[in-house]
Amino acid sequence: AAPGGPAEPPVTARVAAERAYAASRGATRNAPVEDFPSPDDPDLATSGLTGAPLVAQLLGGTIIDEQTDDPMG
């Protein structure tokens, strides 16, 4: 504020955080990164895998619990 003019209200922590967030969002808008598969990547379409086997074999994941819609298990 100008000397002798009206004083500006103090900035709250919330307002400061919102301003910082808005400034960071504007600064990080870059062009999207091109993502191409590597020649040694497995081919999901021809693997025939879905669900838990896909996660375990192609992605190297660990299945903790698998729930199916099949009432027979």
C-alpha positions as CSV (number, residue, x, y, z in Angstrom):
1,A,0.0,0.0,0.0
2,A,1.1,3.6,-0.6
3,P,2.3,5.6,2.4
4,G,-0.7,7.2,4.0
5,G,-3.1,5.1,2.0
6,P,-5.3,2.3,3.2
7,A,-3.5,-0.7,4.5
8,E,-3.9,-4.0,2.8
9,P,-5.2,-6.8,5.0
10,P,-2.5,-9.4,5.9
11,V,-2.2,-12.4,3.6
12,T,-3.4,-15.6,5.3
13,A,-1.5,-18.9,5.0
14,R,-4.3,-20.3,2.9
15,V,-4.2,-17.4,0.4
16,A,-0.4,-17.6,0.3
17,A,-0.6,-21.4,-0.4
18,E,-3.3,-20.9,-3.1
19,R,-1.1,-18.2,-4.8
20,A,2.0,-20.4,-4.7
21,Y,0.0,-23.4,-6.1
22,A,-1.4,-21.3,-8.9
23,A,2.1,-19.9,-9.8
24,S,3.5,-23.4,-9.8
25,R,0.7,-24.7,-12.1
26,G,1.4,-22.0,-14.6
27,A,5.2,-22.7,-14.6
28,T,4.9,-26.5,-15.2
29,R,2.7,-26.4,-18.3
30,N,5.1,-28.0,-20.8
31,A,4.4,-29.9,-24.0
32,P,3.4,-33.5,-23.4
33,V,6.3,-36.1,-23.4
34,E,6.2,-38.5,-26.3
35,D,6.0,-42.0,-25.0
36,F,6.9,-44.8,-27.4
37,P,7.3,-48.5,-26.6
38,S,10.7,-49.9,-26.5
39,P,11.4,-52.7,-29.0
40,D,12.0,-55.1,-26.1
41,D,8.7,-54.3,-24.4
42,P,6.3,-57.2,-24.2
43,D,3.3,-57.1,-26.5
44,L,0.2,-57.0,-24.4
45,A,-2.2,-57.5,-27.3
46,T,-0.7,-60.8,-28.3
47,S,0.1,-62.1,-24.8
48,G,-3.5,-63.4,-24.2
49,L,-3.1,-62.4,-20.5
50,T,-5.7,-60.5,-18.5
51,G,-6.3,-59.8,-14.8
52,A,-4.0,-61.3,-12.2
53,P,-1.8,-63.3,-14.7
54,L,-1.2,-60.0,-16.6
55,V,-0.1,-58.2,-13.5
56,A,2.1,-61.0,-12.2
57,Q,3.8,-62.0,-15.5
58,L,4.1,-58.8,-17.6
59,L,4.2,-56.2,-14.9
60,G,6.1,-58.1,-12.3
61,G,3.4,-57.4,-9.6
62,T,2.4,-59.5,-6.6
63,I,-1.2,-60.5,-6.3
64,I,-2.4,-60.2,-2.7
65,D,-6.1,-61.0,-3.2
66,E,-8.1,-61.6,-6.3
67,Q,-11.8,-61.3,-6.2
68,T,-13.8,-62.7,-9.1
69,D,-17.4,-62.4,-10.1
70,D,-17.6,-66.2,-10.7
71,P,-19.7,-67.8,-7.8
72,M,-17.9,-71.1,-8.3
73,G,-14.6,-69.4,-7.5
